Structure formats: C-alpha cells, structure tokens
Amino acid sequence: MNNPGSLLLTVSDLSVMEAVVRVDETDVPGIELGDSTVLRIDAFPRSKFTGRVTEIGHSSTVDPNTRGLSQQSQAVDFEVVITLDSPPPAIRPDLSATAEIITDRRPRTLAIPIIALTVRERDDIEALESEQEEASEAAEALVDAAEEDVEGVFVVHEGAVRFTPVEVGITGREHFEVLAGLAEGDTVVAGPYEAVRQLNDGDRIRVLSGSEGASTESEAGE
C-alpha cells in the first residue's frame, strides 16, 4: 500500500526533447544562451535537427576516458543543454547525438581555408621586410602588433609565394574570417600543414585549376 502523496510514476512529455552535449573548456566561453544549433542523431543519420542552447553548465565534468591521468592530461568539458525546436515523434530519450553550436555568423566577410594559415617568427618577418621595398602599411602594422609569432598566409604572385601577415576573426568548420591583410580574390596556398610550414618567400609553385582563394563567407561554430 502506498502512503498518501507518494510518487507512483512519472510520465515524460516527449513533445519537449533536450540534448546534453559535452563542450571543451576552450570553447565554452564563446557559447551563449539562445545560440542556434544543428544536431545529428545517430539513429537518424540522414536527418538534421535544429535547436537552441537553453543551459550552460557552471561546473566542469571530467572525460571518463582520461580519468586517472594527471590533471594536466585530463580532458575538461562542460555540459551544454540544447532544446530541440520541433522534435519528431520518432525521437526517443537516451539516443546518441552530436551538435554544432553556431556562435556567430559573417555572411559577407573575407575568409580563408584553415589549412592556409601558418605562423612565422617576428624576427624572420622583419628581416624579410627590410630586404623588400614594397611592404604594405597593413602588413607592417600586423607585424608590429605581434609579440613573438606572426600569423599569416602565403599569397601567390606571378608563380611565386610571399608570406603575408593577416589578422583573423571567428573560426568556422573549415575557414577563418580575415579582418586585415588580404583582399578578395587573392590566391593563397592551402595544403598539408607540413608543406605550408616549409614554404619560404620566393618559392616557386604551380597553381592547380580550381584552387581556392580568399572568399566571402564564414560561420563560426563549436
């Protein structure tokens, strides 16, 4: 016999579905309540579902796969709750899902492939500029603002490359927003990290047809 007021059962409201995802500690500061999301549920591989961030955890969780390792080696995540906009009846609790959280959009901005960005030491860039007569004011300003390393890309001009400092903004899935240093239509070198890292000013290259240059679109996500 149950006592008066005791809980007999709980009925879930399946018209409201939430997904709880783990977000790395380095990405959490960029997330805000209300950010739009795109979810992919393993049970529905051909479908995408939209939602909104409705809760951001204040306490971290430790990845069980790294538990027992030193504190420096542990992966620290935060739980983020996403409420689906219009969950179909076929969705059930406890399904596995991954989410892309869109933290910002730049519909008409200059962007470059992530694999095009590389780093050079400031001293090396200053030495190159002293040898070259035509160093743009924008490039000089970016080098002067850098403390040690300078981010930039290799721009192709008449079959040779030249390191050009750039200032990047938001990061998308495959592109960086470019705030300064490039113009639309510039041809930049994008390839394996090791290949780009070994490039030097003046190296001759062959441009493949359909190569990607600086374009105008970017979307940031976590």
JOKA-V107776 format. One record per backbone hydrogen bond with DSSP energy under -1.0 kcal/mol. NH is the residue of the N-H (numbers start at 0). CO is the residue of the C=O. E is the energy in kcal/mol with one decimal. If there is no record, write none. Layout:
BEGIN
NH_CO_E ; NH_CO_E
END
This chain:
BEGIN
5_2_-2.0 ; 13_11_-1.0 ; 15_12_-1.5 ; 18_81_-3.2 ; 20_79_-2.6 ; 22_77_-2.6 ; 24_75_-1.9 ; 26_23_-1.7 ; 27_23_-1.4 ; 29_26_-1.2 ; 30_27_-2.2 ; 33_52_-2.7 ; 34_31_-1.9 ; 36_50_-2.1 ; 37_99_-2.2 ; 38_48_-4.0 ; 39_97_-2.8 ; 41_95_-2.1 ; 43_40_-2.2 ; 46_43_-2.0 ; 48_38_-2.5 ; 50_36_-1.4 ; 51_82_-2.0 ; 52_34_-2.0 ; 53_80_-2.6 ; 54_80_-1.4 ; 56_78_-2.9 ; 60_76_-3.2 ; 62_74_-2.1 ; 65_62_-1.9 ; 68_65_-1.9 ; 73_69_-1.1 ; 76_60_-2.7 ; 77_22_-2.5 ; 79_20_-2.8 ; 80_54_-2.7 ; 81_18_-3.1 ; 82_51_-2.6 ; 83_16_-2.4 ; 84_49_-2.5 ; 90_87_-1.7 ; 97_39_-2.4 ; 99_37_-2.6 ; 101_35_-2.6 ; 103_219_-1.1 ; 105_217_-2.2 ; 110_214_-3.3 ; 111_175_-2.1 ; 113_173_-2.5 ; 115_112_-1.8 ; 116_113_-1.2 ; 117_151_-2.8 ; 119_149_-2.3 ; 121_147_-2.6 ; 124_120_-1.7 ; 125_121_-2.5 ; 126_122_-1.9 ; 127_123_-1.9 ; 128_124_-2.4 ; 129_125_-1.7 ; 131_127_-1.1 ; 134_132_-1.1 ; 139_135_-2.3 ; 140_136_-2.2 ; 141_137_-2.0 ; 142_138_-2.1 ; 143_139_-2.5 ; 144_140_-1.8 ; 149_119_-3.4 ; 151_117_-2.4 ; 152_163_-2.2 ; 154_161_-2.6 ; 155_186_-3.1 ; 156_159_-3.3 ; 159_156_-1.4 ; 160_202_-1.7 ; 161_154_-1.7 ; 163_152_-3.4 ; 165_150_-2.1 ; 166_179_-2.3 ; 168_176_-2.4 ; 171_174_-3.3 ; 175_111_-2.6 ; 176_169_-2.6 ; 177_109_-3.1 ; 178_166_-3.4 ; 179_166_-1.3 ; 184_213_-1.4 ; 185_182_-2.1 ; 188_153_-2.3 ; 195_191_-2.2 ; 196_192_-2.6 ; 197_193_-1.2 ; 198_195_-1.2 ; 201_160_-3.2 ; 202_199_-2.1 ; 204_158_-2.4 ; 210_207_-1.4 ; 213_185_-2.3 ; 214_110_-2.6 ; 217_105_-1.5 ; 219_103_-1.8 ; 220_170_-1.1 ; 221_100_-1.8
END
